[in-house]
Amino acid sequence: MTQALLLEPDFLEPLSSGQRKQAEVVAAAWMGFLPGMELASSAAAAAPEQPQLGLLAALVALTGQTPEARAEAAAQLKAVAGGLQSLDRWGQGLLEAAQLWYRGELGWALRRLEQLLLEAPQAVFPLKVAEWLCYLRGQESHGPRLLELASWCRQHHPEHPDVLAIEAFALELCGCLPEAERCAHEAIEQRSLNPWADHALLHSLQRRGALDQALQWAEERYGSWEAAAPPMALHNHWHRSLLWLEAAEDGLAWRQWLAVATVSPPQGTGEALDWIALACRLELAGPERWPELLNPIWRQLADGIADRCHQPEAPLIAVHYAWCLARAEHVADQAEALAALRHGVAVQAQRAGCAEAGWCWQPAGVELVEAAIALARGQHRQALDRLEFLQGWFALAGGSDAQALLLHQMLLVAAQRCGRDELADQIAARLRADRPSLTPLDRIWISRC
């Protein structure tokens, strides 16, 4: 067992003690999704001669998923590359991974991070960056890869709370639910404030249909989320609302969400995606009243994503944008934003033809977006004609298994509305097979088939 570190000592060695502490705070904040990541930019600005701080700032900016954040990442990466000789071998490898990420070559970036962990297992920060790249490429499809990586790190750091939390999430992605829950509890025992371990546990409990247990855990733990990074806290509240929706308490799910979320309009991309995802699920699963009740919300959400529609980070993110913009059309002219989204998706698909950057953009990205637009407009046949042939790409479109489930629900609704009973039965059967115990919402879906 090696000493648990986040960043390589040789990487930090050129920094002053104060700068080193700032770097460690940023890395620790990202590992646990705690406050502190936002310090990366100011730390780099205060010491532009230190490429180590600029590299961390670039990595943090890459998680921002906005044009402004991407521009900051580009500027930081350019400056860091100018000071390449000041980085040790580990730092140069981390820079290479960041540059690949920026170019959209996520698979190569992931491989580079894996190499860093194998070469220097004492420095576990690349594990968290790798987990984020798995999110962009589809965490469900990357579950075994992430689990292998997290298990390797756990061999060296068996009591590290963030390594345990990542392993718990990877176990859930692989369907190893009892093991995931045990691992999540171990992570929380190591550090009580552990929103990512809570997140893994909520994923697992919901997946096996243990709603009472999951809701009890959320009620016991949600107070601690106030000390987490705000996007992480909100995302866990989103999972809490999904639990109420799974319990067929759609009104309660919405009221609980409104108690913690602000829609005026959401600034962060993660916050906007959670808003869109919950509202979309309510419209898909709930009674006919939801589309009318949510009409005022869609315009505000559309305003919040208008500046980033042209540059979606993953197909599933583009699908969320597409649904939101299409649903907002009745209260505002969203033609310009939709055109920008379609253009951005087309550019990603074109890039896919000549680089690894595309992942599933080229075969599926454009069609997934058009299917979401069609379904949001009530054009069920057009949506079904696209979604039925894209099922194999759902897990590869980005996001977690809980987020990718939205695509399956879209397909199920389209099949039901088009009278494709056999296809609806097949989809419902797959959803049933993934759960050891059916939830009330599962029964509602099945009753419609």
MARKEBA-295732 format. One record per atom (N, C-alpha, C): residue in one letter; x, y, z. Coordinates in pm, whole numbers, plus 50000, padded with zeros to 5 digits. Atoms other than C-alpha are relative to their C-alpha. Layout:
BEGIN
AXYZ ...
//
This chain:
BEGIN
M500844988050000 M500005000050000 M500885012450000 T499244987650008 T501335034449901 T499275011050076 Q500604988849930 Q500725067250079 Q498975006749910 A501074994050079 A497465083149965 A500295014749975 L499804986250044 L498175114949770 L499005002849889 L500834996450113 L496205133849510 L500865003749880 L499124995250106 L498965150449308 L501424995250028 E498625004849985 E502505138249245 E500875010350072 P499124990549931 P505085154049484 P500925007549905 D499124993250094 D507425161449193 D499265010549919 F500844990250071 F504555179449017 F499855012750083 L500214988649910 L504075201849321 L501295006750044 E498744995549941 E507745206349408 E500385014449962 P499604986350033 P508315239149213 P499155010850067 L500934990249944 L505405256149394 L500425004150140 S499814995849862 S505605276449711 S499034992150088 S500885007549910 S503945261850019 S498555004649986 G501364995050017 G500935284549969 G499384995349870 Q500505004550129 Q500595275649604 Q499724985050001 R500215014549990 R500975238849684 R498694997050072 K501265002049926 K498145241449935 K498805003149911 Q501104996750090 Q495945258349675 Q499764988749900 A500145011150096 A496635230549424 A499354987950066 E500565011549931 E495845203949681 E498545002150035 V501404996949970 V492605221649780 V499134997749876 V500765001750124 V491445222249417 V499834985249968 A500085014350031 A492285185549363 A499094992750098 A500835006549899 A490655174949691 A498535003549980 A501394995850023 A487535195149611 A499384992349886 W500545007550113 W487145178049275 W499804985350038 M500135014149961 M487765143549424 M498714997550078 G501185002049918 G484905148449671 G498805008149959 F501054990750041 F482765173449478 F499625009350115 L500164990849888 L483255198049761 L500425014049955 P499574986550038 P483745235949751 P501525001049992 G498574998050016 G487175246349628 G500474999349857 M499615000650141 M487295238049257 M500065013849938 E500094986650058 E486385274149183 E501245008450029 L498774992749968 L489705285449337 L501084998249894 A498945003350096 A491665270849045 A500335011949911 S499774989050094 S491225300648814 S500755011550066 S499334988949932 S492225327149068 S501424996350040 A498655004449965 A495215306449182 A500925000849879 A499194999450122 A496445303748822 A500265014449960 A499834985950037 A495865341048761 A501025006850089 A499074993749906 A497875350049071 A501444995449979 A498655005350023 A500855328948959 A500114994649858 P499985004850139 P500915327448577 P501304993149962 E498725006450030 E504535316148590 E500034985350042 Q500055013849951 Q503465283048748 Q499034991849915 P500905007650087 P502065259448480 P499184989650075 Q500765009949922 Q500965234748748 Q498615005450035 L501284994049963 L498245258748864 L499145002549876 G500744998050124 G497285267248507 G499404987149948 L500515012950046 L496885230448426 L498774995950080 L501175003149918 L494525224948719 L498835009049962 A501064990850040 A492575255948615 A499384995749867 A500515004750130 A492265242248260 A499104987950018 L500815012049977 L490985208748384 L498665003550064 V501264995949937 V488405225348609 V499125007049898 A500794992950101 A487315248148323 A499354990349902 L500565009650094 L486775217948099 L498734993450053 T501235005649944 T484075206048339 T498845009949991 G501014989749996 G482175238848297 G498904998749897 Q500985002750105 Q480415229147972 Q499275012549952 T500524987550055 T479875265547868 T501055005649904 P499004994050089 P481535285847590 P501065007850076 E499034992449922 E483165308347851 E501024990850066 A499105009449935 A484605278648038 A500944993649899 R499145006050102 R485885263247717 R501075009949954 A499024989950039 A487565295947620 A501095001350107 E499014999449892 E489245297247961 E500934987949994 A499185012150011 A490425261247920 A501025001449887 A499104998350114 A491915269847580 A501155009350035 A498964990349963 A493775299947718 A500984993950100 Q499145006149900 Q495105280648016 Q500894989349938 L499205010550062 L496235251147804 L501105005849912 K498984993550082 K498055274347565 K501145005250087 A498974994849911 A499875290947854 A500824988750063 V499295011249938 V500745257748018 V500954993549900 A499135005950101 A502115243947692 A501265008449980 G498824991450010 G504445274147682 G500984997850113 G499125002949887 G505835263648020 G500214985350021 L499945014749992 L506015226547941 L501244995050073 Q498765004749941 Q509645223648054 Q499995000950153 S500094998749855 S508615233548406 S499164989150064 L500815011049948 L506365203148439 L500824987350006 D499355013049992 D507645169648558 D499304990249905 R500555009850094 R506865137848363 R498524997450026 W501405002249964 W503615132248552 W499145011749955 G500724988150042 G502515167948488 G499865000949849 Q500095000050146 Q503325164848120 Q498964990049950 G501035009850036 G501165133748103 G498615005350028 L501304994249968 L498315151948275 L499635010849899 L500244989950103 L498695180548028 L499564993449870 E500385007050123 E498535156147738 E498554995350008 A501395004549983 A495295141647878 A499045011849987 A500864988350008 A493835176647916 A499875005149857 Q500044995650140 Q494765185947559 Q499124990749915 L500845009550072 L493165154147426 L498525002250034 W501374997249957 W490035161447630 W499485012349927 Y500434987650065 Y489865196847491 Y499694997649852 R500225002850142 R490105183447135 R498834990349978 G501105009550013 G487295158947207 G500434985749983 E499495013650017 E489525128347183 E499984993150137 L500205004249862 L488085114447503 L500584986150028 G499465013449979 G489115078347453 G501515000150020 W498554999049982 W492785087347411 W500345007050130 A499774993349872 A492555111047707 A499844990150116 L500235009949896 L491145082847917 L501164990150010 R498865009249998 R493955059647814 R501225006550066 R498834993149941 R496535085847911 R499865000850151 L500224999449856 L494975089748255 L500224986350064 E499765013549949 E495015052148303 E501494997350011 Q498555001749995 Q498715052048222 Q500605007450119 L499494992449886 L499345079148482 L499754992750130 L500325007249877 L497605058748749 L500864987450014 L499165012049993 L499555027348660 L501445003550032 E498614995949977 E502845046248662 E500205006050138 A499864993249870 A502155065648984 A498724997850081 P501255002949930 P499415048449186 P499825007850129 Q500144992349878 Q500165070249486 Q499225013049977 A500684987550032 A498625100549306 A498674996649932 V501285005450048 V494905092949261 V499135010249928 F500834989850065 F493645125849114 F499594996149858 P500455003850135 P493655111848756 P498794990849998 L501185008649995 L491015086748868 L498735008249990 K501214991750005 K488505114748921 K499825006249863 V500094994550134 V489315130548587 V499514989249903 A500435011250085 A488905096548423 A498514997350017 E501435002149975 E485505092548587 E499165010349924 W500734989650072 W484415125748435 W499974997049850 L499975003450142 L485505114448089 L499074988249971 C500975010950016 C483505082548137 C498585005549995 Y501314993550003 Y480505105048205 Y499715005349860 L500224994350132 L480965122847873 L499834989349893 R500095010850098 R481315089747688 R498894990050032 G501055009349961 G478475072047871 G500494990950111 Q499455007649886 Q479135058648220 Q499494985850004 E500525013749997 E476885028548180 E500864990849915 S499175008350087 S478965015647890 S501434999050049 H498634999949948 H482185024148075 H500094994650142 G499995004949864 G481195008348405 G501124990150029 P498915009649972 P483574978348380 P501385006549995 R498694993350011 R486455000648271 R500265008750123 L499844991749882 L485865025048555 L500194991550125 L499865008749884 L485484996648803 L501404994150008 E498645005550002 E488784981148696 E501005010450048 L499094989349962 L490515014548738 L499865003450149 A500224996949860 A488905022049075 A500504988750091 S499525011349921 S489694987149203 S501514999850009 W498534998949998 W493334991849104 W500425010450103 C499644989549905 C493455024049303 C499694995750143 R500355004249864 R491725008049600 R501054990250055 Q498945008849951 Q494444981649618 Q501105007950069 H498954991549945 H496835010049693 H499475009350110 H500604990649903 H494425031549898 H498694994250051 P501245007049961 P491915008150066 P499075008050089 E500864992249911 E490585035050301 E499805014349950 H500154986550053 H490555065550074 H498525002549971 P501454998450015 P486985079450094 P499555003149858 D500414996650136 D486915093149740 D500234988549904 V499795012050081 V488415062049582 V498874990150025 L501105009149966 L485795041449767 L498695004849937 A501244994750058 A483015064649647 A499954997549850 I499955002650144 I484145061449286 I499804985149971 E500185014450020 E484385023649318 E498554996150023 A501415003149975 A480875022749466 A499145003549879 F500764996050118 F479515041849168 F500264990549884 A499665009350108 A481365019148924 A499334986550022 L500685012749970 L479964988449099 L498525000849964 E501414998350036 E476445002349058 E499824999849850 L500104999850146 L477055009048690 L500094986049942 C499855013850045 C478024972548655 C498884990950051 G501105008149949 G474864960948832 G500334992150125 C499605007049876 C476744948749142 C499455008050118 L500664990649910 L474234965249373 L500334997850148 P499625001649859 P474904949149716 P501435004650026 E498604995949983 E478634954549667 E500125015249993 A499964985450012 A478044990549558 A499555006750130 E500534993949877 E476024998049870 E500964998150116 R499015002049895 R478594982450101 R501175009649982 C498854991350028 C481355002249933 C499655014650029 A500424986349972 A479385034749956 A499975002750151 H500024998349854 H478845029550329 H501425000550056 E498604999349957 E482565022750371 E500585013849975 A499504986650034 A483335055650197 A499495010350100 I500594990349906 I480975074550428 I500574998050140 E499355002449870 E482515057850732 E501375006750005 Q498684993650004 Q485895071350619 Q499895015250005 R500234985549993 R484495106550570 R498505002449989 S501454998549996 S480965115550669 S499495008949889 L500404991250110 L480725144450423 L500504993849870 N499595007350119 N480765123650107 N498824999449902 P501194999750087 P478085134649859 P500084990549882 W499915009450112 W479485112549582 W499694985950044 A500395013149948 A479135081649798 A498494999550021 D501474999349990 D475565092749878 D499384998149863 H500485000950138 H475055096349503 H500034985649952 A499905014050041 A476275061049436 A498954991450071 L500975007849922 L474055047449712 L498585002449949 L501334997150052 L470955065349579 L499794993449865 H500065007150128 H471715051849231 H499644985450022 S500165014449981 S471925016449361 S498644996650060 L501285002949936 L468875017449588 L498845002249904 Q501074997850098 Q466725032449314 Q499984988949896 R499935010350105 R467955007049062 R499414986950046 R500585012649955 R466944977849281 R498585001750057 G501394997749962 G463594994049362 G499775001550149 A500124998649854 A464294999149734 A499705014750034 L500314985849990 L462495032649739 L499895004750145 D500144995849860 D461615033750110 D501375001850064 Q498654999249944 Q465225026950204 Q500765011949941 A499314988950066 A466505052149949 A499495013550051 L500564987349953 L464115079650061 L500395002750145 Q499564998249862 Q465005073550424 Q501445004850005 W498604995850003 W468695076650340 W500125014549954 A499964986250050 A468095108550142 A499565009750108 E500474991249894 E466145123550432 E501055001650110 E498974999449897 E468955115050673 E501225008049954 R498734994850048 R471715128150448 R499925013549931 Y500034988250088 Y470415157750247 Y500495012650070 G499464988449930 G471355182450519 G501495001649981 S498554999350019 S475015173650470 S500375005149862 W499694995750136 W474785182050100 W500205015149991 E499804985550001 E474685218950188 E501485003650007 A498564997649992 A478425215950255 A500744995149876 A499395004750124 A479045200449912 A500075011549899 A500024990350109 A479785219349591 A498555001349952 P501424998150034 P476435234749486 P499484991149888 P500535008850104 P476105215249157 P499824985550048 M500115013549948 M476725182549342 M498814998850094 A501145000249908 A474215191149613 A498704999649922 L501234999650078 L471585199549354 L499764986849927 H500175012650072 H472255167649159 H499504989050094 N500535009749905 N471685146849471 N498545002950033 H501414996649982 H468445165849529 H499184995449879 W500685005150120 W467535156749170 W499714985150016 H500225014349977 H468015120149257 H498914997850105 R501065001049898 R465835125549565 R498635002049936 S501274997850069 S463085139349341 S499654988149911 L500275011850083 L463465109649105 L499454988550083 L500525010549913 L462845086749399 L498515001850023 W501434997549981 W459495103549464 W499234997349870 L500655003150127 L458685100849094 L499874985049981 E500075014650006 E459535063749105 E498904994650091 A501075004149908 A457105061349396 A498635004349950 A501234995150061 A454455076049162 A499425011950076 E500394987749930 E454355107549377 E500565011749921 D499424990050088 D454965131249090 D499855014250054 G500184986849940 G453505161649266 G501005002750110 L499034998649892 L455705155749568 L501415001449944 A498684998950063 A458735151049344 A500245014449954 W499864986450050 W458125185149188 W500105010150113 R499954990649887 R457445203049517 R501344999250072 Q498705001449935 Q460605188649671 Q501085006849918 W499004993750087 W462595200549370 W499925015250007 L500174985549996 L461135235549376 L500505005850133 A499544995349870 A462115238049743 A501505002350004 V498544999049995 V465815235149659 V500615006149874 A499454995550128 A466215246649296 A499425013449960 T500414986950050 T466015280849133 T500044999849848 V500135000950145 V464895284948773 V500055013649933 S500134986150044 S465685321348701 S501185006249923 P499995014350038 P467275308248473 P501254993550056 P498785006449948 P469855282148582 P501245004449923 Q498764995650064 Q473395293948514 Q500904988349964 G499115011350025 G475345261548545 G499364989849906 T500525010050093 T475005235248275 T499444987950074 G500515011449924 G474635207248529 G498655002950062 E501284996149941 E471845226148704 E498905000149894 A501004999650107 A470045232348373 A499624986049955 L500305013750043 L470355195748275 L499114992850101 D500855006349899 D468855184448605 D498575005349990 W501334994250019 W465935208548557 W499304993549881 I500615005350123 I465315196648201 I499654985350018 A500215014449985 A465675159948291 A498804996950087 L501145002749912 L463185161248577 L498695004149933 A501234995450065 A460625181948386 A499624990849884 C500265009250110 C460965158948084 C499414986950051 R500515012549944 R460425128048297 R498575001550049 L501364997649954 L457325143348453 L499045000049882 E500874999650117 E455895149848108 E499844986349937 L500085013450060 L456725114747987 L499184990450086 A500595010149911 A455515095848293 A498725004650067 G501114995049921 G452955118448457 G498735001849921 P501284997850067 P449375127148376 P500105011649901 E500004989950106 E448415150848096 E500155014250052 R499924986349947 R448445180748331 R501415005549997 W498644995049985 W452255182548340 W500475008949886 P499544990950106 P452925197147994 P499475014250017 E500564986549983 E450575226248065 E500615006950121 L499444993949879 L451925231948416 L501455004349979 L498584997150020 L455515232048290 L500265010349890 N499804990650110 N454945255647999 N500795012550041 P499224988049964 P456235286548189 P501464997050031 I498645003749963 I459325267448297 I500904998649877 W499175003050116 W460515257947950 W500675012449943 R499404987850052 R461075293947839 R501215004150083 Q498884996249913 Q463265301448142 Q501184990649981 L498925009650022 L465255269548089 L500665002349865 A499444997450132 A465665277247720 A500915012250001 D499144988149988 D467025311647806 D501334996550065 G498785003549928 G469545295248038 G501004992049918 I499095008250080 I470995272447769 I500285005949862 A499894994450135 A470805295647468 A501445002449958 D498624996650034 D474495304947489 D500894987849979 R499135011850009 R475755268947487 R499444989249907 C500625010150086 C473455251047243 C500894996049883 H499205002850120 H475985253546962 H501194990950028 Q498805007649967 Q478585233547151 Q499714989750110 P500315010149897 P477045203947340 P501184990650020 E498835008249966 E479605182247518 E499804985149972 A500295014250023 A477865148747460 A498624998949937 P501325001450063 P474905135547258 P498845000950099 L501104999649904 L472785130747571 L499735014350047 I500194985949965 I473365167147668 I499255007049888 A500704994150114 A472275177147318 A498534995949998 V501395004649994 V469115156247360 V499215008250102 H500674991649899 H468255175447678 H499745014049945 Y500184986850060 Y468825208447500 Y498884999749897 A500995000850108 A466695197047206 A498594999350056 W501345001149939 W463755187047425 W499575013550056 C500334987149937 C463885219947614 C499625010449895 L500264989950102 L464035241747303 L498724997149923 A501225003550071 A461305222547127 A498775002650086 R501144997649911 R459025224847431 R499785014950025 A500134985549978 A459705262447460 A499455007249878 E500404993450124 E458605269347105 E498655006950009 H501344994249995 H455035276847202 H499945013250075 V499984987249928 V456065306147423 V501095009349949 A498934991550052 A459065319447232 A500514994349869 D499415004550124 D460755317646898 D501384994350029 Q498745006649970 Q463485292246960 Q500684994849872 A499455005050126 A464285287046591 A501505002249992 E498574997150008 E467675303846621 E500814990650088 A499285008949910 A468735283246922 A499974985649948 L500075013550055 L467505251046761 L500924998549880 A499095000450115 A469405259446445 A501454999050046 A498655000649946 A472535265246651 A500314986250055 L499815013449946 L472065232046828 L500214989949887 R499885009250112 R471545213246503 R501365001749931 H498714997650062 H474625229646355 H501134994350085 G498965005249911 G476725221146662 G500084984949998 V500015014650006 V475645184846652 V500564995149867 A499495003950132 A476355182946279 A501525001549993 V498544998149998 V479855196946336 V500674988650076 Q499445011249923 Q480505170546602 Q499994987349916 A500095012150084 A479325143546359 A501035000249889 Q498994998950106 Q481605156746085 Q501394997350054 R498705002449939 R484575156746319 R500194985150026 A499915014349968 A483775120746402 A500524992049882 G499585007550116 G484535110646048 G501514999149985 C498544999950019 C488235118546082 C500774999150131 A499295000549871 A489025115046453 A499214991750100 E500655007149890 E488285095046765 E499045009050074 A500784990149926 A486655127146889 A498514997049998 G501445001050019 G483245116546764 G499284990650093 W500645010349920 W482545086146982 W498714995949932 C501235004250069 C478855081346897 C499315011649930 W500644988650067 W478215115646745 W499604996549857 Q500285002050142 Q478455104346385 Q498854990149976 P501095009250032 P476235073546390 P498685003550066 A501234998749924 A473695085746644 A499645014250042 G500274987049940 G474025121946758 G498905007849932 V500994992150073 V472025139046484 V498614993850015 E501305006649994 E469245113146490 E499385000650140 L500524998949863 L468915113646870 L499405013850024 V500504986449982 V468495151346866 V498695002049924 E501224998450078 E465915150346588 E498854992150060 A501045007949935 A464025122846770 A499445007250122 A500464992749882 A463875143447088 A499135011949960 I500794988750048 I462615173846898 I498624995349955 A501285005250050 A459935153146726 A499084995850115 L500845004849890 L458725136847049 L499505011750084 A500434988349923 A458645170247234 A498895007549930 R501064993450078 R456435183746954 R498774991249983 G501135009050016 G454105153846976 G499994992249872 Q499905007350127 Q455325138746649 Q500544986050029 H499585012849945 H455415103446782 H500544990649894 R499535009150104 R455825084846454 R501405003749955 Q498664995750041 Q458825105946349 Q501034996450107 A499085003549891 A460415100646693 A500274985150002 L499845014649995 L459795063246685 L500874995049885 D499235004550116 D461225059246335 D501505001750022 R498584997849973 R464525073246463 R500474991950122 L499545005949875 L464705060046819 L500094984749993 E500035014750002 E463855023846739 E501324994349951 F498785005350059 F467055019546538 F501265005250069 L498864994449929 L469275038046785 L500194994050139 Q499995005149864 Q468685016647093 Q501394995750046 G498665004549963 G472195002447087 G500945011350037 W499144988549972 W473615037547117 W499605007450128 F500494992349885 F471625048847422 F501045000850111 A499035000349890 A474275038147672 A501305006949965 L498754993950046 L477015054347463 L499875015049978 A500284986050033 A475435088847436 A500465009750108 G499564991449890 G476885102147763 G499114998450122 G500785000549877 G475685105248121 G500104986750072 S500035012349920 S475035078748383 S498874991049952 D501095008950036 D472695049148361 D498655006350031 A501264993449965 A469995069448538 A499645010749898 Q500274989650098 Q470365097448284 Q499674994049863 A500265006450129 A470485074447979 A498634993250000 L501335006149992 L467245058448104 L498955008949933 L500934990850064 L465515089547969 L499764996149853 L500145003950140 L466165077347612 L499094987749987 H500875011850001 H464525043847689 H498565004050025 Q501354995649971 Q461515061747834 Q499405007549881 M500484993450122 M461265083647523 M499554989849897 L500355010350097 L461275052747304 L498724992850042 L501195006949950 L458665035847524 L498755008449974 V501144991250023 V456325065847503 V499665000649851 A500254999450144 A456765068447126 A499354987149951 A500575012950041 A456035031147085 A498564998850044 Q501375000749948 Q452945033347304 Q499065008749919 R500874990650071 R451555063747125 R499774995749855 C500155004550138 C452085047146786 C499354986249991 G500665013050001 G450365014746887 G500934988349974 R499035010750019 R453574994346865 R500094992050130 D500115006849871 D452514971747152 D501144990150023 E498935009949983 E455094944647087 E501325006750037 L498784992749967 L457954969747091 L499925005850141 A500174994549865 A456564986647403 A500194989050104 D499835011349907 D456384952447573 D501484996350014 Q498585003449996 Q460014945447480 Q500785010150084 I499304989649923 I461184978747622 I499684998750147 A500405001549860 A459184974147940 A500654987750063 A499365012149947 A460594939047979 A501465002650033 R498604996749971 R464144952647956 R500105008650126 L499984991849880 L463354978948217 L499744991550124 R500295008949887 R461884951948443 R501224991750035 A498875009149977 A464914929548398 A501145006850074 D498914992849934 D467224956848529 D499715002650147 R500374997149861 R465344959248860 R499664987250075 P500415011449918 P465224932649130 P498585001450053 S501344997649946 S462004948949254 S499365011449924 L500704989750075 L459424968849058 L499595011450092 T500484988249928 T458545004049167 T498605003349952 P501334995750050 P455085020249143 P500045006049860 L499914994350134 L456285039548838 L500224989049896 D499845011550090 D457465006848678 D498634994049967 R501315006350022 R453954993248725 R499125008749912 I500764991250089 I452475023948561 I500454998349856 W499515002350135 W454755019648261 W499494986949944 I500405013250048 I453924982648237 I498514999549972 S501475000250020 S450174988748272 S499605006449869 R500324993550127 R450305010147960 R500374991349881 C499535008350110 C451904982347756 C499014988749970 
//
